[in-house]
Amino acid sequence: MKKSRTGRLGGKRACLCKDGQTYSQDCCDGGLWAQGIGNITGEQVEVGASKYKIQHCSSSVERNIHIHEGTLDIGAVYYLRFHNSNYDGCYTIIEAINSSGLHVNSATLYSDCTDCQNSN
């Protein structure tokens, strides 16, 4: 962890936690995050996006995704169309996550992987 010369250790005020979204006294560890200056890694934070881990229906490949409009059902199968990507295909939604990933333009719900693959 990169230490700050001005970061706080302990105290009564809360500090920004490493998830970049919550504040707690427990997060005052002297790091740059503790100052509350926000993201220092260069990773884009998608505001207002739903974020998921997915698995491709015909392989064990997992990816992180985000979608701005609507939410997806955990355990459901969707045909996903990605923005500027060659990853379009049938995927199972594994879980909701906090980190961003590939941008999904559209998601079409199917009953299962076989139905999705046969339709596309």
CORDA-V592766 format. One line per field, one symbol per residue. phi: phi as a letter, one per 40 degrees, with the letter a starting at -180 (. if undefined). psi: psi as a letter, one per 30 degrees, with the letter a starting at -180 (. if undefined). A space follows every 50 residues. Layout:
BEGIN
phi = ???
psi = ???
END
This chain:
BEGIN
phi = .ccbcbccbghcccbccccgbbbaccccbgccdccgcgcbcgccbccgbc babbbccbaccbbcbabcbgbbccgcbbcbbccfabcdicbcccacbccc adcccabbcbcacccccccb
psi = kjkkfgkkjalfkllklffgflklefgigfleeffgfakgffkkjjkgkk klklkkfglgkklklkkfjallkkflkkjkklkhlggkakkkjelklfll akkkelkkkleleeeeeff.
END
